[in-house]
Amino acid sequence: MTERTTPPTGPDNSTFLTEHAAAIAAAASLIAGHVRRTPTLPADEILPGILVKPELLQPTGSFKVRGAFNAALRLRRLSPDTPGVITVSSGNHGQAVALAARSLGLACTVVMPEGSNPVKVAAVRALGATVVSDGVTAANREERVLALQQRTGLALIHPFDAWDTIHGQGTIGLELLEDVPDLGLLIAPVGGGGLVSGCALAVKAARPEVRVVGVEPELAADAAASRRSGRHERLAAASATIADGLRSMSVGTRGFEVIVERGLVDDVVTVSEEEIERAMVAAWTRLHLVVEPSGAVGLAALLAGRIAPAPARTRTAAILSGGNVDPGLAARLLAIHAASLATGGSPP
C-alpha cells in the first residue's frame, strides 16, 4: 500500500463547493432522460464489502455521456444557433459527444489520435460523427482540435477541462451519496481529472469526511506526481498504457485546482499494467461486468492493496467508468486466463 501524502493547504473551499454543488445538481436535472441512473452493486465475489458503480451500462458504454449531454444541452440553451460541436478524445468522450450531437441535431467532429481503440473509432463513426485522425497523436491532439475549431467555427466540448463537463460527471457522486448513506471512501479513475474532480465536488460539498481517491496507471502517473510536487506536472511522452482512456498528457487546469490546489482529492495512487489486467479478468469472470482497462483501475488498486481501507462502519465504492474493450485485448487476456485455469491456476 502506498504511503498516503498530506494534501496541500489550500484556500477556503466553502463558497467554491457550494457553487459547484449547485451546478452539479442542475446538471443532474438537465441530463435526466438522456443518461441512465446506473445502479450501485456489491462486489462481494472479489472484494467483500466493496461496492461498484458500473458506468459501462451507459448508452455509449461509459460515464462520458453525463458530461457530454450537460455541455451540449447547456450550449444549445445558451447558443441556439450553434451549427455543431467538436471535441478531442481517445474514444469514450467522442462517442458521448457524438450521441449528444445526434440527439440535438448538431454536426459533430471528433479528433482522435492515430491508433485509437478501433471499437471506439467505429462507434464514433456509427453515431454520425466525422473522425479526424491523420497525424494526430496524444501529444498534439489538443493543438490539432483547437486549430480545427478555429477553422470551422464549431463549439468545443472539452473531454475534461471544462466546468460543464466536470459538473455532468459529478452527478455520479450525487447518486453514490443517495445510494450509500454510509459512504466513507469513493474511488475513481484519473485521466484528465474530470471524473474524480466532479465526484470530489459533489461529495465534499455534502459530506466532507468522505475520502475521495483517484487511481491512474503507473505509465501515466502525472496526477500522482502533481499531487506530490504541488506543481502541474505533465508526462514527458505519450503513455503506452493499455488504459487508453487515461492517456492524457496531464490533468486539466480545473482538475488541477480541485485535486491539488484545493486538496479536495485525498490521494492519488497508481497501478501496474498487470494489476489492471488482473482486475479486468476478475470483473469479467466473477462480477460478470465487461469493464475496460481505464474502468478497472479502481478495482486494481483495491485488489493490490494500494488504498487504505474506509473508516470503520463506512462503505467503499469504486466507479467502473467504462466497458468499451478492444476485442484483441479481451481475446488475449481470456486466453491467458483459460490457460491458467487449465493448469490448475486460481481465479483472479
N, C-alpha and C positions, 0 to 999 in steps of 0.2 A: 504493500500500500504506500502510495506516495505521501510525503510529508505535506500537510496542509499549510499553505502560506497564509499570512495575515493580509487581508485586503487593505489597500491604501486608505489613509484618512482623507475623506472627500468632503464636498460641500454638504450642507443640509439638504436632505432629499425629500422632505415632506411635501413641498409645493410641486416639485418635479413629479413625484409619484402620483399625487392627486390628479394632476393634469393628464398624465399619460393613462392612468387607470380609467378616467372618464372617456378618453379616446378609444381605449380597448373595449369598454362597454358599448360604445356607439358602434364600433366595428362589428361586435357580436350581433347586434340588431340588424345592421346593414347586410351582412352576408348570410344571415339565416335564410334558408330556402335555396341557397346556391351551393352550400357545402354541407357535409354530413357532420352531425354531432357524434363523434366516434365514442365507443364505449371505453371504460376503464376495466381491464381484465386481470385476474390473478395469473401469476406466472409460477405457480407452486411446483409445476413439473420440473423446473430447472432452478428456481430461486424461491424457496419457501418464504411466504410473507411479502414478496415483491409484487407490485402491480405494473402493468404496462398499458400504454395508450397507443393503439395501433392506427396511426395516421395513414398507413398503407391502404386503409379502407376508403380513403377519399376518392372522388371521381377520377382523378388522374394518378392515383397511387401514391400521393404524398401530401404532407401538410401545406405545401406551397399554394394550394388553391385559396387558403384563407387570406393570405396577404395579397395575392393577385386580384381576387374579387374585391377586397376592400379598396385597393388602389384604383382599380378600373371603375368601380361604381362611383367612387368619390370624384374621379376625373370626369366621368360623364355628367355628374351633377354640377361640377364647377365649370366645366368647359364643354358644353353640349355639342359644339361644332367640331370637336376633335375628330380628325379623319381616321386616326389609327394609333396604334401603340407599337413600341419597340422595346426589346429587352435583351439582356445577355444572360446566358445560362449554360450549365453543363447538362441540363435536361429537364429536371423536375419543375423548376420555375418556368421554363419555356413552355412546357405542357400546360401549366396552370394559367399563364397569361394567354396562351392560345385559346384555351377553353373560355376564359372570361371574355376575350375579344369576340369570339364567335357568338357567345350568348348575347352580347350587346351590339352586334352588327358592326364591329370595328375591324379594320385591316390590322394585321399583326406580322411583325418581322422579329425573328429570334436569331441573335448572333450566338453561335455555338463553336467552341474550339474543334479543330480537326481531331478526329479520333474519339469523339464523344461516344458514349454508350449507344450502339445502334438501335436498341429498343427505344430509347428516349428520343433519338432523332426521328425515327419513323413515327412515333406517337405525336410529336410536334407537327410534322407534316400532315398527318391524318386529321388533325384538328383544323387544318386550313391555313396554317401559318407559313410564311416564307422563311426558309432557313438559310443563313449566310455563314459559311464555314471556311471558304478558301482563304488560306493564310492566317486564320485565326488561331491563336494559342492562348493558354491560360495566362501568360504574361502580358499579352497585348489586347486581350478581349475588351477591357474597359475603354481603352483608347479607340478601338475599332467601332464600338457601339456608339460612342459619343460623336465620332466623325460622321457615322451614318445617320444619326439622329439630326445633326445639323443640316445634312444634305437633304433629308426627306421631310423634315418638319413633324415627324411622328413624336408622340409623347412617350417619354421614357418611364417605364415601370421597373425600378431597380430591384434586383432579387433580394437585397438585404439592407442596403444603406439608404433607406427612406422610411420616414415615420409611418406612413400609411401601410407599408408592407409589414413593418415591425408590429404595429397595432393589430393587424389581422392575425399574425402568428401568435400574439399574446392571448387570443381567445382560447387557445389550448390551456393556458394557465387558469383561466376562469373556470373552464369545465372541470379541471382537476380539483380545484377548490370546492366545487359543488359536489363532486363525486366522492371525494376523500376528505371528510371533515377533520380527520386526524393526520393529515399530510404533514410529514416532517422533513422530507427530502425529495426534491424534484431533480431529475437528471435529463439533460437534453444534449443532442449533438451540437457541435460548433463548427461552422464553416465560415461564412461571412458574419455570423453573430446575430442574425435577425431573429431566429427562433429562440435562442436562450435569452436574448435581451427582452423580447416581448413577454416571455413567460416570467422573467425576473420582475419586470414592471408590474405585471398583473398580480403576482403572488406577494411580492414585498409590500405593495400598497395595502393589501388586505391583511396579511399575516407575516410581518417582518421576521418572525422567528423561524420560518421555514427556510431551510438551506436550499440553495439553487447551485447545482454543479454542472459545468459543461464538460463534454468529452470530445476530444479530437484525435486523429491518428498521430502516432509518433512522427510519421513522414510529413505531416502538415501542421506542426505544433506552434503556429505563430501566436495564437491566443494565449496559450500557456506561457510562452516567452514574454508576451506583452504584460501579462499579469505579474510575472516575476520582476520584470525590469521597471514597470511603470511607464514604459515608452511604447509607442505604436509600432510594433515590430512587423516586419514583412519577410516572407520567405525569400531566400536568395535565388531560388529557381523553382520552376513549376514542379509540383509534387507528383509522384508516381503512385500514390496510394490507391488501393482498389476502391476506397470510399470516394468515388468520383464527385459526389455532391458536396464534399468537404475540401475541395482543392483550391479554394480561394487563396489568393496570394497573401491576404491579410483580412482581418475583420474590418468592417466599415467604421467610419468616424463616429457614427451614432452608437454602434455596438461597443466601440472602444470607450465611449463616455459611460455607457451603462455598466460594462464589465469591469473596467479598470478605474476610470476617474471617479465614478460614484460608488464603486465597490459593491454593486448590487448582485453580482455573481460571486458566491462564496469560494469557489475553487474551480480550476480547470485542470483536468487530468488527461493523460494520453494513454493510448492502447496501441499494441503492435498489430501488424497485418495478420499474423497468425491468430491473435486473440479475436480479431474481427471475424475471421473466417469461422472460428470455433463457435462464436456466438450466433452467427447466421445459421449454421447447421443445427444448432440447438433449438433455435426458434422454428426452423422449418420442420424438424422431425419430432419435436416434443411439445411445442406450443401450436403447431400447425398454422403458423403465420409466416408468409413469404416476405421476409424483410431483406432489404438490400444492404450493402456494406455500410453506407452512411447512416442508415437507420438502426444498425446493430451495435454501434459503438457504446451506447449506454449499457446494454446488456453485457458487452465485452468487458467494460470496466468493473461491473459488479461481479461477474464470474471470475475475473482475475484478482479481485480484492483490492482494486485501486481506489475505492471510495469508502470513507469512514461510514459506519452504519448510521441510520437515522436515530435520533434520540429515543429513549425508552417510551413505549406506549404511543409511538407515531408510526406512520407508514411511509414507504418509499415507492415512488412512481417513476418509471423510465419511459420516455417518449420514443416510440418506434416510428421514425419520421417518414419512412417511405418503403416501397416494395417493388421498385422497378429494377429487376435484376437482369444483368446481361446473361443470356442463355448459355454462352460459353463458360462463364464463371460458374454458373449453377451446375452445369454438367461436370465440370472438373471437381468441384467440392463434393458433390454427391457420389462421384466415382471413388474418391478418396475415402469417404465415409463408408460406402459399401464394402470396399476392400478391407477397411479396418474391422468392420463387424464380422466379415468372413473369416478373419484370422483371430477372432476372439477378443477384439478390442471393445472398450467400454463406450457407450453412447456419450455424446458431449453433454 
